[in-house]
Every structure is written in structure tokens, then in C-alpha cells.
Amino acid sequence: MYVKTERFRPFEKKLWLASPTMHGEELQYVREAYDTNWMSTVGANITAVEQLAAEQAGVKYAVALSSCTAALHLCVKLAGERLYSRPAISHGTLEGRHVFCSDMTFSATLNPVVYEGGIPVFIDTDRDSWNMSPTALERAFALYPDVKLVVYAELYGFPGNIQKIRQICHAHGALLIEDAAEAMGAFWADVPCGGFGDYAAVSYNGNKIITGSSGGCLLTNDISDANHARKWSTQARENAAWYQHEEVGYNYRMSNVIAGVIRSQYPHLEAHIAQKKAIYDRYWEGLRDLPVQMNPFDQTRSKPNYWLSAMIINPEAMCGQVRSDSEALYRPEHGKSCPAEILEAISGLNAEGRPIWKPMHMQPMYRMHEFITVNGSGRAKTNAYIAGSTEDIGADIFHRGLCLPSDNKMTAEQQERIIAVIRACFD
Ligand SMILES: Cc1ncc(COP(=O)(O)O)c(C=O)c1O
């Protein structure tokens, strides 16, 4: 069989999509935690992370937690309590309420909505930013005027017009939760991501722009909300000599050891972003005469952190590709390619690429949920998408797009080999 990329030798050591980049100083704070025996969920590293996270996002308070998912969960609970007060032992702050959610994101953005009994309604994606479409959100409010909560994620660290999203939310009396897990260090209109939401969350998961191996922070400007989140995260203990409880709690606090790693990663944030930008620029340069585009963004207002470089193939250059719920098949064609072929070629190099995050409205568990598109056309029924169409934009980007190896430690030479393999897919 004709194999376009057979001639390429694999890397000896696997090249990851995005792996932790350590600098050595991390050990100093970890060591300090060890030497002083602050090996639990209290200590100087946690206090330092909370200060750094709040400063970085330009908000007043940060609460250090075990993950961004935990942070989002407490964001949802705070919003739910503010909007619809519930009895303290209720598990479902949002029980039966519709919540507008980003469609093109990782499931952790909206899992907490479901933990709290909310019903996600998915909002289609803006073609020019791959983030939630403000036009589709306006349509959603026209269809569901009672909705009071929007959960919005910044995809791959390339901010869209979240200012407009915030205006729309506030015009409809709705609160905005900003999931900035992928976007720490990015800006929209000179405002840092994490600084737009009524509540926001950032992630220190191992693949993020800076990491503690895991961890996350909840961000807010309201001190009573910050204190409430901190209390929930430590099993909701009341101020008493014994274990006294008035509401349900969680074991969500960040460890002081992990905080030691995160604390010493912050000074490297700018350098990590510069490395990610160089990766994005090299792909842009190396692929620019192919029928593909890189992650789109507004060149004047959006300042990405370039966390994950991704590309999308022009419709006329797509070879045949079909996907079931777990497998992809494609038909090689001269002069054309598709994500399945390119991902196979990248994997053949011993490197890691990944399909675009599969939109939530296409996930089996959400098939029956409402999906609001830009023009009201609904879910795509086939693999035949129309270029630039406003019909099911998320499905179209998923069909034609893929994430490229974006590890900070990838050398320019290694990246050249990845670019050469991608180019060969279009032979
Ligand atoms: C958009 C988005 N939201 C939330 C999360 C969850 O973050 P964490 O792993 O810190 O819980 C992730 C990634 O892991 C993410 O990419």
C-alpha cells in the first residue's frame, strides 16, 4: 500500500503533546515543606500560590485547591447559592436548572454543573476564535430567558471575545464562570484570562503552561465567597473545638508540597509562553503554503499563551475520513489529507498529537441535550460540512482539526521533522 510517511525515522524518546517543564528550584520549596514538616494542606507555599494566582489574574482573592475541576465545582456552588439559595445539605445547588456551557471544551468545564444537578445547554463555537460564539449565546438567551448561569472556557489558550460574552451575561442578569484552565497568562483586551468571570478557575495539571503535577485555584473578587470556598474545601468545618458541621464539605484543599512546585513555576510563566509562541510560529511558517490554518485569534485584542498549537485542514483538501465513537478510518489521497492520517503519521514518529477536543454536544452522554448554533440549524447530520457555514461549527472544527505536539522542550530540529511529516501527508 502507498504510505506517504514511511521514510521518516521515529524519535528515540517520545515527544509529548505538552508535558511538565521543571527547572530545579521546585525542589527547594518541596524540601522546605519536608524539613519543616508542613506536609499537609496548610503552609507557606499555599499562601504564596494564592497570592501569585490572584496577582497574575488581577483579582483580589485566590483559593488553592486540589484541581481546577474542584475549583470549578466550588465556582458552580457559589454561583448556584447566589442565584438560587438552597438548603445547606442539598447536593444540587442547580437542581433542574439549565446552564449555558461552552461546547468545544474538555468535559471538566461542565462536569461540575452536572454534579450540582444542572442541565447543560451547549452553545456553538465562534469560527474566528474556537471559543463560545457570542451570537449563539444571544440566541440561547432569546430561547431560554430564565437561564442565569454561563460557563465559558478559553480553548487552547487562545482567548475569544469574553468581554462581549460578559456583557451579554450581565444584560440578562446571568453570572459568568470563566474556565481559564488552558489560558493562564493569556489576555483579552489587556485583561488577563481568569479576570473576566464572576468566578474563575485556573489549572496546574501536568500538561498546563505551568504545573504542580496537579492543582488549581478558584479566583474571585468577593472575600466572603473566597472564605466560603476555602471552608467547603476543608470539609466545611465550623469554627468550634470539635467537628461541627452545618453544611456538606469537600476534601479539595491543595497540598503544601504541590504548592511548593507551583510557587516556583510562576516566575517561569512568561518564558513558557515565549517557548509556546515560538512553537506556534514555527508551525505557522512551516505549514503556511499548505491548505491548512492554525488556531485563529483576533490579532489586535487577543494575546494568547499559545498553550496548544492546533491546525485545521481546508475543506477542499480533506481526504475521506469517518469516525465511529472510538475509531477513525480514512482513505489516502494524493494532495489531500485528514486529521486521522496526520495523527497516524505523527504517532509513527513517536510523537503525540491529538484530535481537537470532541464537542460536548457530540458526546453520547449529552446527545439529548440542547445545542444552540449561530443560525439555529442544529446538530450536523453527516460528515459533509460546508466551508464557512454557520451550521454546527464545532462538529466541523472537530472533523477537520487536530492538536500538534506542543511541548516546551521540543527542539526546533524535532519540530522541523514533525512539520516534514505533516507536509508529506499532503503529497
Ligand atoms: C478547559 C479545561 N477545564 C478544566 C480542566 C480540568 O483541570 P484539572 O485537571 O486541574 O482538574 C482542564 C484540564 O485538565 C481543561 O483543559
The ligand as an SDF file (V2000), in Angstrom:
LIG
                    3D

 16 16  0  0  0  0  0  0  0  0999 V2000
  -10.6360   23.5090   29.7400 C   0  0  0  0  0  0  0  0  0  0  0  0
  -10.2970   22.6820   30.9460 C   0  0  0  0  0  0  0  0  0  0  0  0
  -11.0640   22.7920   32.0330 N   0  0  0  0  0  0  0  0  0  0  0  0
  -10.8040   22.1050   33.1500 C   0  0  0  0  0  0  0  0  0  0  0  0
   -9.7330   21.2300   33.2170 C   0  0  0  0  0  0  0  0  0  0  0  0
   -9.5250   20.4670   34.4750 C   0  0  0  0  0  0  0  0  0  0  0  0
   -8.3580   20.8200   35.1250 O   0  0  0  0  0  0  0  0  0  0  0  0
   -7.7650   19.8940   36.2880 P   0  0  0  0  0  0  0  0  0  0  0  0
   -7.0930   18.7340   35.6140 O   0  0  0  0  0  0  0  0  0  0  0  0
   -6.7910   20.7780   37.0030 O   0  0  0  0  0  0  0  0  0  0  0  0
   -8.8860   19.4730   37.1400 O   0  0  0  0  0  0  0  0  0  0  0  0
   -8.9070   21.0730   32.0980 C   0  0  0  0  0  0  0  0  0  0  0  0
   -7.7360   20.1930   32.0450 C   0  0  0  0  0  0  0  0  0  0  0  0
   -7.3820   19.3420   32.7100 O   0  0  0  0  0  0  0  0  0  0  0  0
   -9.1850   21.8210   30.9240 C   0  0  0  0  0  0  0  0  0  0  0  0
   -8.4260   21.6980   29.8440 O   0  0  0  0  0  0  0  0  0  0  0  0
  1  2  1  0
  2  3  1  0
  2 15  2  0
  3  4  2  0
  4  5  1  0
  5  6  1  0
  5 12  2  0
  6  7  1  0
  7  8  1  0
  8  9  2  0
  8 10  1  0
  8 11  1  0
 12 13  1  0
 12 15  1  0
 13 14  2  0
 15 16  1  0
M  END
$$$$
